[in-house]
Amino acid sequence: IDGYRYLRALFVGLPNAKTVDDYAALLPWRIELAAT
């Protein structure tokens, strides 16, 4: 996993997370990283 892409996706997703499932979706093995 590319650390930069993961952290970028994490910092974008964290403010929108409201439930436990939202937070679980941000874990490194579950997050979908956009191809850049």
C-alpha positions as CSV (number, residue, x, y, z in Angstrom):
1,I,0.0,0.0,0.0
2,D,1.3,3.4,-0.9
3,G,1.4,5.4,2.3
4,Y,0.9,8.8,0.7
5,R,-2.2,7.6,-1.2
6,Y,-3.6,5.9,1.9
7,L,-3.1,9.0,4.1
8,R,-4.6,11.3,1.5
9,A,-7.7,9.1,1.2
10,L,-7.9,8.7,5.0
11,F,-7.8,12.5,5.6
12,V,-10.5,13.0,3.0
13,G,-12.7,10.2,4.4
14,L,-12.4,10.9,8.1
15,P,-14.4,14.1,8.3
16,N,-17.3,12.3,6.6
17,A,-17.3,9.2,8.8
18,K,-20.3,9.0,11.1
19,T,-20.7,5.3,12.1
20,V,-18.4,2.5,13.1
21,D,-18.9,1.0,9.6
22,D,-17.7,4.2,8.1
23,Y,-14.5,4.1,10.2
24,A,-14.0,0.4,9.5
25,A,-14.1,1.2,5.7
26,L,-11.1,3.4,6.2
27,L,-8.8,0.7,7.5
28,P,-5.8,0.0,5.3
29,W,-7.0,-3.5,4.2
30,R,-10.6,-2.3,3.3
31,I,-10.1,1.2,1.8
32,E,-10.5,1.7,-1.9
33,L,-7.7,4.0,-3.2
34,A,-8.3,6.0,-6.2
35,A,-5.9,5.5,-9.1
36,T,-3.9,8.7,-9.7
